[in-house]
Amino acid sequence: MTIPPQLAAVLTEIGSRFPELADDPVLAQSLLENVTSMITEAHARYAAGDGTASIVSDRYLDPEHLATGALHAEHAQHPAGAMLAAEMLFDAYLPVFVAEVGASTTDEVLRATRALHAGVWSRFPAGAIAYTEALRQRVTTTNLDSRTQIARDLHDRVAHGVLAGLQRLDLVLLTDPPTSERTAQLEAAGRLLRTALGDVQDLAVSLHARVGDDRLDDALRRHVDDLFPGDDRLTITTTGVPGALPNWKAEETLTILLEALTNRRKHAPGSTGTVTFAWSETTVVVTVRDDGPGFTPGTAAEGRLGQHTMRERAGVLGARLDVESAPGTGTTVRLVVPMGSL
């Protein structure tokens, strides 16, 4: 690519101010391509007239600009550096650009200024979004790795310890039968330990749950088979055309749904349950229903359903979580998750 002398001078100035860009071949090539593209776009905007030479970009989510933001995140380059480089480009190249387009009147110079400004700044909303999304994916990956480690510890240490305690209780009952009163006490302790063991095992499975490369509904089906084997009273259906949620959204959504289904087993055992995914271009609405005993919202029973944590996770997603129930009418949990990268 032949670089005009005026542009080469600007690139040299930017490189001296930001050596981390100039010294990295990948980032240096990206800088050249982006600057060339900015100026080309500015020329197109100027030639198109006032109607499209707007300061406000109409292509905030251009895939090419998203890719640039992701590249900067991969190389740990903060968007602020690119913004400062863009300011240098605008200041240094504006007189060159005015001369290139032959602007002479005040209106023409203003139009040229607006066109160059739009050509430069149209990159940054998409770049910042992509950078933020890349960082969020890193945080999500770290969080999931931590959950996996906790799940492993729960399974390998806590669950095994509870199981060892149960085995000792059973051994005492078999080899040294105590009084009837003591037997009842030991059996009650055993039931508590078995319940705790089940809770720990469920928690370990839930913490280890991941969507991975699956669709959200398929991931839920996979984990339901692990958590609730043989539960033929639970059905999962999908309507609409399934879309791809960003990984972090899918993982958080899966955690909420598994919590809702775990609540069903704890508080409505033996009930008939359904999970319905309704996909659209803008949202996925997941509805979890059971025909169990239900509860009165606002009572202590509601707190036992883990709604506080579920609502916190929904808030992180920008989702809406509604829980409807009444004694004798079952429970409905409805989660509305917006699609999109944010």
Secondary structure as a PSIPRED ss2 file (coil, helix, strand):
# PSIPRED VFORMAT (PSIPRED V4.0)

   1 M C   1.000  0.000  0.000
   2 T C   1.000  0.000  0.000
   3 I C   1.000  0.000  0.000
   4 P C   1.000  0.000  0.000
   5 P H   0.000  1.000  0.000
   6 Q H   0.000  1.000  0.000
   7 L H   0.000  1.000  0.000
   8 A H   0.000  1.000  0.000
   9 A H   0.000  1.000  0.000
  10 V H   0.000  1.000  0.000
  11 L H   0.000  1.000  0.000
  12 T H   0.000  1.000  0.000
  13 E H   0.000  1.000  0.000
  14 I H   0.000  1.000  0.000
  15 G H   0.000  1.000  0.000
  16 S H   0.000  1.000  0.000
  17 R H   0.000  1.000  0.000
  18 F C   1.000  0.000  0.000
  19 P H   0.000  1.000  0.000
  20 E H   0.000  1.000  0.000
  21 L H   0.000  1.000  0.000
  22 A H   0.000  1.000  0.000
  23 D C   1.000  0.000  0.000
  24 D C   1.000  0.000  0.000
  25 P H   0.000  1.000  0.000
  26 V H   0.000  1.000  0.000
  27 L H   0.000  1.000  0.000
  28 A H   0.000  1.000  0.000
  29 Q H   0.000  1.000  0.000
  30 S H   0.000  1.000  0.000
  31 L H   0.000  1.000  0.000
  32 L H   0.000  1.000  0.000
  33 E H   0.000  1.000  0.000
  34 N H   0.000  1.000  0.000
  35 V H   0.000  1.000  0.000
  36 T H   0.000  1.000  0.000
  37 S H   0.000  1.000  0.000
  38 M H   0.000  1.000  0.000
  39 I H   0.000  1.000  0.000
  40 T H   0.000  1.000  0.000
  41 E H   0.000  1.000  0.000
  42 A H   0.000  1.000  0.000
  43 H H   0.000  1.000  0.000
  44 A H   0.000  1.000  0.000
  45 R H   0.000  1.000  0.000
  46 Y H   0.000  1.000  0.000
  47 A H   0.000  1.000  0.000
  48 A H   0.000  1.000  0.000
  49 G C   1.000  0.000  0.000
  50 D C   1.000  0.000  0.000
  51 G C   1.000  0.000  0.000
  52 T C   1.000  0.000  0.000
  53 A C   1.000  0.000  0.000
  54 S C   1.000  0.000  0.000
  55 I C   1.000  0.000  0.000
  56 V C   1.000  0.000  0.000
  57 S C   1.000  0.000  0.000
  58 D C   1.000  0.000  0.000
  59 R C   1.000  0.000  0.000
  60 Y C   1.000  0.000  0.000
  61 L C   1.000  0.000  0.000
  62 D C   1.000  0.000  0.000
  63 P H   0.000  1.000  0.000
  64 E H   0.000  1.000  0.000
  65 H H   0.000  1.000  0.000
  66 L H   0.000  1.000  0.000
  67 A H   0.000  1.000  0.000
  68 T H   0.000  1.000  0.000
  69 G H   0.000  1.000  0.000
  70 A H   0.000  1.000  0.000
  71 L H   0.000  1.000  0.000
  72 H H   0.000  1.000  0.000
  73 A H   0.000  1.000  0.000
  74 E H   0.000  1.000  0.000
  75 H C   1.000  0.000  0.000
  76 A C   1.000  0.000  0.000
  77 Q C   1.000  0.000  0.000
  78 H C   1.000  0.000  0.000
  79 P H   0.000  1.000  0.000
  80 A H   0.000  1.000  0.000
  81 G H   0.000  1.000  0.000
  82 A H   0.000  1.000  0.000
  83 M H   0.000  1.000  0.000
  84 L H   0.000  1.000  0.000
  85 A H   0.000  1.000  0.000
  86 A H   0.000  1.000  0.000
  87 E H   0.000  1.000  0.000
  88 M H   0.000  1.000  0.000
  89 L H   0.000  1.000  0.000
  90 F H   0.000  1.000  0.000
  91 D H   0.000  1.000  0.000
  92 A H   0.000  1.000  0.000
  93 Y H   0.000  1.000  0.000
  94 L H   0.000  1.000  0.000
  95 P H   0.000  1.000  0.000
  96 V H   0.000  1.000  0.000
  97 F H   0.000  1.000  0.000
  98 V H   0.000  1.000  0.000
  99 A H   0.000  1.000  0.000
 100 E H   0.000  1.000  0.000
 101 V H   0.000  1.000  0.000
 102 G C   1.000  0.000  0.000
 103 A C   1.000  0.000  0.000
 104 S C   1.000  0.000  0.000
 105 T C   1.000  0.000  0.000
 106 T H   0.000  1.000  0.000
 107 D H   0.000  1.000  0.000
 108 E H   0.000  1.000  0.000
 109 V H   0.000  1.000  0.000
 110 L H   0.000  1.000  0.000
 111 R H   0.000  1.000  0.000
 112 A H   0.000  1.000  0.000
 113 T H   0.000  1.000  0.000
 114 R H   0.000  1.000  0.000
 115 A H   0.000  1.000  0.000
 116 L H   0.000  1.000  0.000
 117 H H   0.000  1.000  0.000
 118 A H   0.000  1.000  0.000
 119 G H   0.000  1.000  0.000
 120 V H   0.000  1.000  0.000
 121 W H   0.000  1.000  0.000
 122 S C   1.000  0.000  0.000
 123 R H   0.000  1.000  0.000
 124 F H   0.000  1.000  0.000
 125 P H   0.000  1.000  0.000
 126 A H   0.000  1.000  0.000
 127 G H   0.000  1.000  0.000
 128 A H   0.000  1.000  0.000
 129 I H   0.000  1.000  0.000
 130 A H   0.000  1.000  0.000
 131 Y H   0.000  1.000  0.000
 132 T H   0.000  1.000  0.000
 133 E H   0.000  1.000  0.000
 134 A H   0.000  1.000  0.000
 135 L H   0.000  1.000  0.000
 136 R H   0.000  1.000  0.000
 137 Q H   0.000  1.000  0.000
 138 R H   0.000  1.000  0.000
 139 V H   0.000  1.000  0.000
 140 T H   0.000  1.000  0.000
 141 T H   0.000  1.000  0.000
 142 T H   0.000  1.000  0.000
 143 N H   0.000  1.000  0.000
 144 L H   0.000  1.000  0.000
 145 D H   0.000  1.000  0.000
 146 S H   0.000  1.000  0.000
 147 R H   0.000  1.000  0.000
 148 T H   0.000  1.000  0.000
 149 Q H   0.000  1.000  0.000
 150 I H   0.000  1.000  0.000
 151 A H   0.000  1.000  0.000
 152 R H   0.000  1.000  0.000
 153 D H   0.000  1.000  0.000
 154 L H   0.000  1.000  0.000
 155 H H   0.000  1.000  0.000
 156 D H   0.000  1.000  0.000
 157 R H   0.000  1.000  0.000
 158 V H   0.000  1.000  0.000
 159 A H   0.000  1.000  0.000
 160 H H   0.000  1.000  0.000
 161 G H   0.000  1.000  0.000
 162 V H   0.000  1.000  0.000
 163 L H   0.000  1.000  0.000
 164 A H   0.000  1.000  0.000
 165 G H   0.000  1.000  0.000
 166 L H   0.000  1.000  0.000
 167 Q H   0.000  1.000  0.000
 168 R H   0.000  1.000  0.000
 169 L H   0.000  1.000  0.000
 170 D H   0.000  1.000  0.000
 171 L H   0.000  1.000  0.000
 172 V H   0.000  1.000  0.000
 173 L H   0.000  1.000  0.000
 174 L H   0.000  1.000  0.000
 175 T H   0.000  1.000  0.000
 176 D C   1.000  0.000  0.000
 177 P C   1.000  0.000  0.000
 178 P C   1.000  0.000  0.000
 179 T C   1.000  0.000  0.000
 180 S H   0.000  1.000  0.000
 181 E H   0.000  1.000  0.000
 182 R H   0.000  1.000  0.000
 183 T H   0.000  1.000  0.000
 184 A H   0.000  1.000  0.000
 185 Q H   0.000  1.000  0.000
 186 L H   0.000  1.000  0.000
 187 E H   0.000  1.000  0.000
 188 A H   0.000  1.000  0.000
 189 A H   0.000  1.000  0.000
 190 G H   0.000  1.000  0.000
 191 R H   0.000  1.000  0.000
 192 L H   0.000  1.000  0.000
 193 L H   0.000  1.000  0.000
 194 R H   0.000  1.000  0.000
 195 T H   0.000  1.000  0.000
 196 A H   0.000  1.000  0.000
 197 L H   0.000  1.000  0.000
 198 G H   0.000  1.000  0.000
 199 D H   0.000  1.000  0.000
 200 V H   0.000  1.000  0.000
 201 Q H   0.000  1.000  0.000
 202 D H   0.000  1.000  0.000
 203 L H   0.000  1.000  0.000
 204 A H   0.000  1.000  0.000
 205 V H   0.000  1.000  0.000
 206 S H   0.000  1.000  0.000
 207 L H   0.000  1.000  0.000
 208 H H   0.000  1.000  0.000
 209 A C   1.000  0.000  0.000
 210 R C   1.000  0.000  0.000
 211 V C   1.000  0.000  0.000
 212 G C   1.000  0.000  0.000
 213 D C   1.000  0.000  0.000
 214 D C   1.000  0.000  0.000
 215 R C   1.000  0.000  0.000
 216 L H   0.000  1.000  0.000
 217 D H   0.000  1.000  0.000
 218 D H   0.000  1.000  0.000
 219 A H   0.000  1.000  0.000
 220 L H   0.000  1.000  0.000
 221 R H   0.000  1.000  0.000
 222 R H   0.000  1.000  0.000
 223 H H   0.000  1.000  0.000
 224 V H   0.000  1.000  0.000
 225 D H   0.000  1.000  0.000
 226 D H   0.000  1.000  0.000
 227 L H   0.000  1.000  0.000
 228 F C   1.000  0.000  0.000
 229 P C   1.000  0.000  0.000
 230 G C   1.000  0.000  0.000
 231 D C   1.000  0.000  0.000
 232 D C   1.000  0.000  0.000
 233 R C   1.000  0.000  0.000
 234 L E   0.000  0.000  1.000
 235 T E   0.000  0.000  1.000
 236 I E   0.000  0.000  1.000
 237 T E   0.000  0.000  1.000
 238 T E   0.000  0.000  1.000
 239 T E   0.000  0.000  1.000
 240 G C   1.000  0.000  0.000
 241 V C   1.000  0.000  0.000
 242 P C   1.000  0.000  0.000
 243 G C   1.000  0.000  0.000
 244 A C   1.000  0.000  0.000
 245 L C   1.000  0.000  0.000
 246 P C   1.000  0.000  0.000
 247 N H   0.000  1.000  0.000
 248 W H   0.000  1.000  0.000
 249 K H   0.000  1.000  0.000
 250 A H   0.000  1.000  0.000
 251 E H   0.000  1.000  0.000
 252 E H   0.000  1.000  0.000
 253 T H   0.000  1.000  0.000
 254 L H   0.000  1.000  0.000
 255 T H   0.000  1.000  0.000
 256 I H   0.000  1.000  0.000
 257 L H   0.000  1.000  0.000
 258 L H   0.000  1.000  0.000
 259 E H   0.000  1.000  0.000
 260 A H   0.000  1.000  0.000
 261 L H   0.000  1.000  0.000
 262 T H   0.000  1.000  0.000
 263 N H   0.000  1.000  0.000
 264 R H   0.000  1.000  0.000
 265 R H   0.000  1.000  0.000
 266 K H   0.000  1.000  0.000
 267 H H   0.000  1.000  0.000
 268 A C   1.000  0.000  0.000
 269 P C   1.000  0.000  0.000
 270 G C   1.000  0.000  0.000
 271 S C   1.000  0.000  0.000
 272 T C   1.000  0.000  0.000
 273 G E   0.000  0.000  1.000
 274 T E   0.000  0.000  1.000
 275 V E   0.000  0.000  1.000
 276 T E   0.000  0.000  1.000
 277 F E   0.000  0.000  1.000
 278 A E   0.000  0.000  1.000
 279 W E   0.000  0.000  1.000
 280 S C   1.000  0.000  0.000
 281 E C   1.000  0.000  0.000
 282 T C   1.000  0.000  0.000
 283 T E   0.000  0.000  1.000
 284 V E   0.000  0.000  1.000
 285 V E   0.000  0.000  1.000
 286 V E   0.000  0.000  1.000
 287 T E   0.000  0.000  1.000
 288 V E   0.000  0.000  1.000
 289 R E   0.000  0.000  1.000
 290 D E   0.000  0.000  1.000
 291 D C   1.000  0.000  0.000
 292 G C   1.000  0.000  0.000
 293 P C   1.000  0.000  0.000
 294 G C   1.000  0.000  0.000
 295 F C   1.000  0.000  0.000
 296 T C   1.000  0.000  0.000
 297 P C   1.000  0.000  0.000
 298 G C   1.000  0.000  0.000
 299 T C   1.000  0.000  0.000
 300 A H   0.000  1.000  0.000
 301 A H   0.000  1.000  0.000
 302 E H   0.000  1.000  0.000
 303 G H   0.000  1.000  0.000
 304 R H   0.000  1.000  0.000
 305 L C   1.000  0.000  0.000
 306 G C   1.000  0.000  0.000
 307 Q H   0.000  1.000  0.000
 308 H H   0.000  1.000  0.000
 309 T H   0.000  1.000  0.000
 310 M H   0.000  1.000  0.000
 311 R H   0.000  1.000  0.000
 312 E H   0.000  1.000  0.000
 313 R H   0.000  1.000  0.000
 314 A H   0.000  1.000  0.000
 315 G H   0.000  1.000  0.000
 316 V H   0.000  1.000  0.000
 317 L H   0.000  1.000  0.000
 318 G C   1.000  0.000  0.000
 319 A C   1.000  0.000  0.000
 320 R E   0.000  0.000  1.000
 321 L E   0.000  0.000  1.000
 322 D E   0.000  0.000  1.000
 323 V E   0.000  0.000  1.000
 324 E E   0.000  0.000  1.000
 325 S E   0.000  0.000  1.000
 326 A C   1.000  0.000  0.000
 327 P C   1.000  0.000  0.000
 328 G C   1.000  0.000  0.000
 329 T C   1.000  0.000  0.000
 330 G C   1.000  0.000  0.000
 331 T E   0.000  0.000  1.000
 332 T E   0.000  0.000  1.000
 333 V E   0.000  0.000  1.000
 334 R E   0.000  0.000  1.000
 335 L E   0.000  0.000  1.000
 336 V E   0.000  0.000  1.000
 337 V E   0.000  0.000  1.000
 338 P E   0.000  0.000  1.000
 339 M C   1.000  0.000  0.000
 340 G C   1.000  0.000  0.000
 341 S C   1.000  0.000  0.000
 342 L C   1.000  0.000  0.000
